[in-house]
Amino acid sequence: MKREAFTLVELMIVVIIIGVLVAMVAPNMIGRSEQARVSVARADIDVNIATAIKLYDADTGSLPKTLDDLVVSPGDENWKGPYLDKVPLDPWKKPYVYKAPGEHRPESYDLSSLGKGGVEGTDNITNWE
């Protein structure tokens, strides 16, 4: 007699094995996703947005008043943007906080993400620390 299907016991063993593997791997992956978000925010702050701000400054001779100025011309005839495709949100879907001149870097600008908590002064990612 030819066998064409799995038995209930065989299916249950496979489900148990998959469950054990998920239980072993999931805790490691959960911590990594938060680390990845912090890395993305750090790259946006230190490289992506910073480069756009430097290009804007090189073209116009001044820092943008808001991050919107990197996407839509503020009316400056020397503006050669857009410097970004869109105003970026941080990995937690909140806007980056931009101040020019900065409170922490008065000669330049402050740029930060409020992080996972969304509250200033907690788990923020900044360009001044």
N, C-alpha and C positions, 0 to 999 in steps of 0.2 A: 504494500500500500504506500502510495506517494504522499508525502507531507507537504502542504502548501500554505500553512499559516503558523503563527507563533502561538504558544499556549499562554494562558493568563499568567502563569508563574514566570515565564520568560519575560513578558512585558513588564511585570512588577519589578523584576530584578534590574532591568534597564532603567526604569523610572527611579528606582532607589539609587543606582549608580550616578545618574544625572543629578539627582538631588544632593548627593554627597559632594560631587564636584562643584556645584553651584555654591554650596555652603562653605567650601574651602576657598573659592576664588572671589566671591562677592565682597567680603570685607576688605580685601586688598584693593579691589577696583573702586570701591566707594571712596576711600581716602585719596586715591589717585585723581579722581575727577575734580576734587576741590583744589588739589595741587595744580592741575592743568588750568583751571580757571584763573588762579593767581598768576601763573606763567603767561597766560594770554593777556591779562590786564597789564602785567609788567612790560610785555613786548609792545603793547599799544602805547603805553605812557612813555617808555624810553626810546622807542624806535618809530613806530608808525605815525602817531600824532606829532611827536617831536619833529620828525622830518618834514611833515606838512607845515608845521609852524615855522621852521627854519626857512623853507622855500617861500612862504608867504612874506616873512620878514625880509628876505633877500630881494624879493620883487617890489614890495611896497615901502620898505624902510621902517616899518613899525610892526609890532605884534598885533595879531587879530584881537578885536575886542571880545568876541565870542568864538566858539568852535564853529558856529554857523558860517562865519566869514571864510572858513576854509572850503566851504561847499558852494556858497552863493556870494557873488561879488557884493561887497559893502558899498560899492560906488567909486572905489579908487581906480583911477585910470591905469595904474601900473599893475593891477591885479591880473595875474595870468593863470588863474585856476580854472577849474576846481582842483584843489590840492588833495581832496579826499572825495570818494564817490558819494558818501553820505556821512552825516554826523554819527560817529560810532557810539554804541552803548557798551558798557562794560559787560563782562561775562554773566553778570547777574541781572542783565537787562535794565540797568539804571544808567542815567547819563554820567559821563565823566564830569568832574568838577574842575573848571578852568577859571583862573583869575590872573589878569594881567593889568598892572604889575602885581606880582605875587606878594603875599604876606610873609612867606618863608623865604622867598627868593625875590626881594624887591627890585633887583637889577634885571630880572627876567620875568618868569611866569611860574605859577603853581598849577600843577595838573595832578589830579588824584582820582581814584576810584574809592567809593565808600565800602567796597568789599562785600562779603556775604551778609554781614549784619545790616548794612545800609545806614550806619550811624557814624557821624564824624568822630574820630578819635578812638575807634575800636580796632578793627582789622583792616584799616585803610592801606591802600597801595599808593605811594606818592612818588613824585620826582625830586623830593628834597631830602629824603632819608635813605 
